[in-house]
Amino acid sequence: MFQMPYQRSVIVACDVRSLLDLQNIVSATSGVQGIGGYKVGMTLVIRFGLSQVVSVIRSASAVPLPIIYDHQKGATDIPELGTEFATAVKESGADAAILFPLTGPVVAKRWIRAIQDCKSEGLDVIVGGHMTHEQFIEFDGGYITNMAPFSIYGIAAEMGVINFVVPGNKPKSVQTYRRHLETIGVDLEKLNLFAPGFIIQGGDISEAGKVAGEQWHAIVGSAIYKKQTRDEMRISALQLVSQITSD
């Protein structure tokens, strides 16, 4: 069953080009107290396949940590593909998949349910509704309506989802979405928030921590993987962890 090893942690986003780079990141950081897992996306998976990527992480890790697959962005295709997607991710050995069901409630429900059907086999779902970049949401000049994230989070919560992606570089939005989830009945003792958008995208881990609650996980990539040596990666990981655990 998917379970985060810490109430607060740093998830390492492994958006690199080679398996050697991936191996180096995991070897450098997996023994750091407060590193809660690894997120992999299209950069590696298109080149090498998710199963091989998962295998490299497992073999390089000093301790077993969750592996999260971010399809960038999953659940934007037709409803029927949800089952095929969930099956493929499950067979790879990953522990969870991130979905951003931006194409409507029918897709949201089908794709979330497809992953939930694999929960007994070790796969869980994390649902996002608001991305971190500029001009995403309507009031910021984007295509996505202002209420769409609330609808996405609401549907997911009704289906029993307790893991959500929120935009870490937008603390006010994090606070708003957390309150919304509480209002619609999500148990805050079980709620896990996962937040990207730090460092390069301008987010401050300490600021996000003030509004994210007791259980939240900062997703950070380039601040770690762009370091030149394993020692530098480890030092960066330690510094980032200290920010999230000291709030």
C-alpha positions in Angstrom: 0.0 0.0 0.0 1.2 3.5 -0.9 2.3 5.3 2.3 4.6 8.2 2.7 7.4 7.5 5.2 7.3 11.0 6.7 4.5 13.5 7.6 6.6 16.1 5.8 9.2 15.3 3.2 10.9 16.3 0.0 10.0 14.3 -3.1 12.9 14.4 -5.6 11.6 15.1 -9.2 14.0 13.1 -11.4 13.6 15.1 -14.7 16.9 14.0 -16.1 18.0 12.4 -19.4 19.9 9.3 -18.5 19.6 6.3 -16.2 23.1 7.1 -14.9 22.0 10.5 -13.8 18.9 8.9 -12.2 21.1 6.4 -10.4 23.4 9.2 -9.1 20.5 11.2 -7.8 19.0 8.2 -5.9 22.3 7.1 -4.5 23.1 10.6 -3.3 19.7 11.3 -1.6 17.9 8.1 -0.6 19.7 7.9 2.7 18.9 11.5 3.7 16.3 11.7 6.5 13.3 13.5 5.2 13.6 12.4 1.5 10.2 10.9 1.0 10.3 9.4 -2.5 11.0 9.9 -6.2 8.8 11.4 -8.9 9.6 10.4 -12.5 8.0 11.7 -15.7 8.1 11.7 -19.4 11.8 12.6 -19.8 13.0 9.3 -18.6 10.0 7.2 -19.4 9.9 8.0 -23.1 13.5 7.0 -23.5 13.7 3.9 -21.3 10.2 2.8 -20.2 8.7 3.1 -16.8 9.6 -0.5 -15.7 13.3 0.1 -16.3 13.2 3.5 -14.5 11.5 1.9 -11.5 14.1 -0.9 -11.4 17.0 1.6 -11.4 15.5 3.5 -8.5 14.9 0.4 -6.5 18.4 -0.9 -7.0 20.1 2.4 -6.3 18.1 3.3 -3.2 19.6 2.8 0.3 16.1 2.4 1.7 12.8 1.6 0.0 11.0 4.8 -0.9 7.8 5.4 -2.9 8.1 5.9 -6.6 5.5 8.3 -8.1 4.8 8.4 -11.9 3.7 11.8 -13.2 2.4 11.2 -16.8 2.4 15.0 -17.4 -0.6 15.2 -17.6 -2.4 11.9 -16.9 -6.2 11.7 -17.3 -6.6 14.1 -20.3 -7.5 11.4 -22.8 -10.7 9.4 -23.4 -12.3 7.6 -20.4 -11.6 4.1 -21.8 -7.9 4.6 -21.7 -7.9 4.9 -17.9 -7.8 1.1 -17.3 -5.0 0.6 -19.8 -3.0 3.4 -18.2 -3.5 2.1 -14.6 -2.6 -1.5 -15.7 0.6 -0.3 -17.3 1.7 1.8 -14.3 0.9 -1.0 -11.9 2.9 -3.6 -13.9 5.9 -1.2 -13.9 6.1 -1.5 -10.1 5.5 2.2 -9.4 3.7 3.0 -6.2 1.4 5.9 -7.3 0.4 7.9 -10.3 -0.4 11.6 -10.6 -3.5 12.5 -12.5 -4.6 16.0 -13.7 -8.1 15.2 -15.1 -8.5 18.6 -16.9 -10.8 17.2 -19.7 -13.9 16.8 -17.6 -15.7 14.8 -14.8 -16.3 11.6 -16.9 -12.6 11.2 -17.5 -11.8 12.2 -13.9 -14.0 9.5 -12.5 -13.0 6.7 -14.9 -9.3 7.3 -14.5 -9.3 7.7 -10.8 -11.4 4.6 -10.4 -9.1 2.6 -12.7 -6.2 3.3 -10.4 -8.2 2.7 -7.3 -9.1 -0.7 -8.7 -5.3 -1.5 -8.6 -4.9 -0.3 -5.0 -4.9 -3.9 -3.6 -1.9 -4.5 -5.9 0.1 -1.6 -4.6 -0.9 1.3 -6.8 -2.5 4.5 -5.5 -3.6 7.8 -7.0 -2.6 11.5 -6.5 -4.9 14.1 -8.1 -4.0 17.6 -9.1 -6.1 20.4 -10.5 -4.0 23.6 -10.5 -0.6 23.7 -12.2 2.3 26.0 -11.2 3.1 27.9 -14.4 1.9 31.4 -15.4 -1.4 31.8 -17.4 -2.8 28.4 -16.4 -6.0 29.5 -14.5 -8.6 31.8 -16.0 -8.0 34.8 -13.7 -4.3 34.6 -14.6 -5.0 34.7 -18.3 -5.2 30.9 -18.8 -7.6 28.5 -20.4 -8.7 26.6 -17.3 -11.8 28.1 -15.5 -11.3 29.4 -12.0 -13.7 26.8 -10.6 -12.2 23.8 -12.5 -9.7 22.9 -9.7 -12.4 22.9 -7.1 -14.5 20.6 -9.2 -11.6 18.2 -9.8 -10.6 18.1 -6.1 -14.2 17.7 -5.1 -14.8 14.7 -7.4 -11.6 13.1 -6.2 -12.5 13.6 -2.6 -15.9 12.1 -3.1 -14.2 9.0 -4.5 -12.1 8.7 -1.4 -8.8 10.3 -2.7 -6.7 11.7 0.1 -3.6 12.6 -1.9 -3.6 15.9 -3.9 -1.2 18.0 -5.9 -1.4 21.8 -5.2 0.7 24.6 -6.6 3.5 25.2 -4.1 4.5 28.6 -5.5 1.0 29.9 -4.9 0.6 29.7 -1.0 -2.8 31.5 -1.1 -4.2 28.8 -3.5 -2.7 26.0 -1.3 -4.6 27.5 1.7 -7.8 27.9 -0.3 -7.7 24.3 -1.7 -6.9 22.8 1.7 -9.9 24.7 3.3 -12.1 23.5 0.4 -11.1 19.9 1.0 -11.8 20.2 4.7 -15.2 21.8 4.0 -16.3 18.9 1.7 -15.3 16.4 4.3 -11.7 15.2 3.8 -10.2 14.1 7.0 -7.2 16.4 7.6 -5.4 13.8 9.6 -5.3 11.6 6.4 -4.9 14.4 3.8 -1.5 14.5 2.0 -0.6 17.5 -0.1 2.1 17.3 -2.7 3.4 20.6 -3.9 5.8 21.4 -6.9 6.8 24.9 -8.0 9.8 25.7 -5.8 13.2 27.3 -6.5 13.2 28.0 -10.2 9.4 28.6 -10.3 9.7 31.0 -7.4 8.0 29.0 -4.6 9.3 29.2 -1.0 9.2 26.0 0.9 8.8 27.6 4.2 5.9 29.8 3.1 4.1 26.9 1.6 4.6 25.0 4.8 2.8 27.6 6.8 -0.5 26.8 5.0 -0.1 23.2 3.8 -0.9 21.5 7.1 0.8 18.7 9.0 1.2 16.3 6.1 2.7 17.7 3.0 5.5 17.0 0.6 7.6 19.5 -1.5 8.4 18.2 -5.0 11.8 19.6 -5.9 13.9 18.7 -9.0 16.6 21.0 -10.4 17.8 22.3 -7.1 19.1 18.7 -6.5 19.7 17.1 -9.9 21.6 20.0 -11.4 24.3 19.8 -8.8 27.6 18.5 -10.2 28.5 15.8 -7.7 26.7 13.3 -5.4 28.1 15.2 -2.4 26.5 18.4 -3.7 23.2 16.7 -4.3 23.2 15.3 -0.8 24.0 18.7 0.7 21.2 20.3 -1.3 18.8 17.6 -0.2 19.7 18.1 3.4 19.2 21.9 3.1 15.8 21.4 1.5 14.7 18.9 4.0 15.6 21.3 6.8 13.3 23.9 5.4 10.3 21.6 5.3 10.8 19.9 8.7 11.5 23.1 10.6 8.2 24.9 10.1 
